[in-house]
Amino acid sequence: MKVTYYGHSCFLVETNGKKLLFDPFISFNELAKDIDVNSIQADYILQSHGHTDHIADTVAIAKRTGAKVVCSWEIHEWLNKQGVENTHPMNIGGKWQFDFGTVKCVVAQHSSAMPDGSYGGNPMGFLVMSSEHNFYYSGDTALTMDMKLIPNWCKLDAAFLPIGDNFTMDAADALTASSFIECNKIIAMHFDTFGFIKVNHEQVVNLFEDANKTIKMPAIGESFDI
């Protein structure tokens, strides 16, 4: 499974021959100025919530690529009004079998509103389960006890967790989350983009190493395998 990081919380995951793009916020991210957003291809866009720093490029990419957007009912309705009709609405607790594997929507403790201020529904995270790999994309979230349910549904190969603090959990809570979800391979997200969420990389890495776990803090534009 190949992963490419486009900054903030945006990842492209290639699994079972399909390209899954998560929370595209690229062209409006100064740190990702060297990324050509128009070159990014996607078969699916998985949208965790409606905040601008997660959805800013969704409409443009969905229209250009024809990608199916997996999202909450409210975001589905909003996207339809923007001319994006290839959507698959879901909600927390539900799952659906796609051609690359199964997606299950799980709790994310956060907020959600669309860029125009309209209601964005409940934020959520995604469990992606396939014959190739199982992984968890938490979206923006606090540490929650609900994370303890995840091992009941699948054994994870990797998890994408926010570490920036202020708007989401910090690295210490992400470490606790890794125990809740029973996954020692963590990929960091939602850090450094703004002044509110800048982190000390060395401290974060040492925190996980001291617990005999690993956390990857990818560089923008970096691709790696899981």
N, C-alpha and C positions, 0 to 999 in steps of 0.2 A: 504494500500500500504506500503510494507516494503522496507526500504532503508538501504544499508550497504555501509559505506565509506571505501575505500581502499587507501586513501591519494591523495594529489594533486587535481586533478579534476576527479578522478575515483570513480564512484558510481555504485552499483548494485541495480536496482529498480525492485521489483517483483510486477507485476500488471497483473490482469486478467489471472493468471496462467502461465505467462511467465517471464523469467528473462532477463532484459535489462541491459547490461553493457556499461557504458559510458567511453570513452577515457582511456583505460587501460594502466597505467604507474605504475607498482607495483614492479617488480623484480629489476628495476634499481633505485628505490627510496629508499635511505638509511633509511628514516623515516618509511618505510613500511616493514622493514626487517623481522618483525614477522608474516607477512602475507604469507601463503602458496599459491602462485599463481596457483599451479597445482591442488588445491582443488576447485578453483572457477569454477562454472558452469554458462553457459550462453546460451540462445536461440537466442539472438540478441546482436550485438555490434554496438552501435551508435558512429560513429567516426566524431568528429566535424572538425578536420583538421589534417595535417600530421606531425606536430612537434613531435620530439622524446619523449618529456615529455607528450605526449598524445597517442602515437601509439606504444610505445616500446614493449608491450606485445600482441598486436593485432594479429599478425600472429600466434604466438604460441597458444594462447587461441582459435582462430578461427579454427585452424587445429585440436586441441585436442577435442573441444566440438562440432564442426560442426555448430557453431553459424553463422547466416546470418549477414554480416556486411553492415550496412546502412551508406552510405558515398557519397562524391562527385564523379563525373565521373572519375576525375583524380586519386583519391585514389583507386577507383574500379579497374582501369587499372593497377595501381601499385601492388595492392594486388593479382590480377590475375597472375602477373609475379612472385609473391612470392609463388605461389601454392595455394592461397586461392581463390576458385572459387565460393563459396556461398556468393555472394555479391548482393546488391541492390543499383545501382547508383541513386543519386538524385541531385537536385540543388536548389538554393534559389528561393523561391516562390512556389515550387512544393509540393504536398502532396501525400500520398499513404496510402491505407487502408491495414494494416497488421492484423494478427489474434488476436492481443492484443488491437488494436485500430488504430487511424490515426496518422501519423507523418507528420508534415509540417515543411519544412526547412525555416529558417528565417536568416536575415542578422546578421553577426558577423563582426565587424570592427577590423581586425587583419591582420595576414599574414599566409602563409602556404607553407611549403616545406617538402618533404619527407626526411627520415633519410639519404638517399644517395644523397641528394641535388637536386633531380628532382622536377619538378613543382607539387605542391599539390592542385591546384585549389583554389577556393575561400573558406575561412573558413565559417562555418555556425553554427547556433544554431538550436535547435529542440523544436518544440511544440509537446507534446505527449498528445493526446486527446482520452479518452476511457470512457466506461460506469462507470468505477471505480473512476478515478481521471483525472484531467488535470494538466499538469505541463510543465514548461519551463526550458530547459537546455541551457544556453546561449553560452556555449563554451567560449573560450578566446575572449574577446571583450572590446572595449571602450564603454562608454555611448553613445548611439545613439538615434536620434529622431525616428528612425524606430521602437524602442520599443513601441512607442505610438500606433502602429497598432495592437499590440497583443491582447488587449481587444476586438477588432473587430472580432477576430476569436474564442476566447473562454474565459471563466472565469476561472482563475487559482486557484488551490488549494495550489500550492507551486512553488517556482522558485529557481534554482541553479545558483548563480551568483559569479563571481570572485571578490575578494576584495584585492588582493595582491599589487596592484599598479605596477609601473615600466613597466610591459609588458601588463597590462590590466587596467581596471578601479580600483579605490580604494574603500574603504568602503563608503565614502561620495557619490561617484558617484553611487555605488550600492543602496544606500538609495534613491537617485533620481530615479534610474531605477525602484525601487519597486513602486514608484508613477506612473511612465509612464506605467508600465504593470498592475497596479492596483492589486498588490498582496502584502500582509503584512507578509506573511510567507516565509522567505528567508533562504536558506541553503547556507552557504559560501563554496567557493572552490578556488583553485589556490592561496594558502597562505602558508607561513612557509617553503615550500620545499627547497628553496634556500635562500641565504642571501639577494638577491634582493627583495624578497617578504615576508620577515618576518613582522608580524604585532603584535600590542599590543591588545591582546584579550579583555581585560577589556574596552579599549577605543572603540573598535568596538561594543561590546554589549551595552555600555552606549549610543553610538551614536544612535543606533536603538531604545533603550528604551525611550530615550528623545523624539523620534518622535512617540511614542506609537506603535512601530512595533517590530517584533521579528526577530532575526537572530540566526540560530543555527550554531555553529562552531564545527562540530563533531570531535571526536577523531578517529584516524585511527583504523579500525577494529570494530568500533561501529555500531550497527544496531538500527534503530528506525522506528516508524510508522508515516505516514502522514495521 
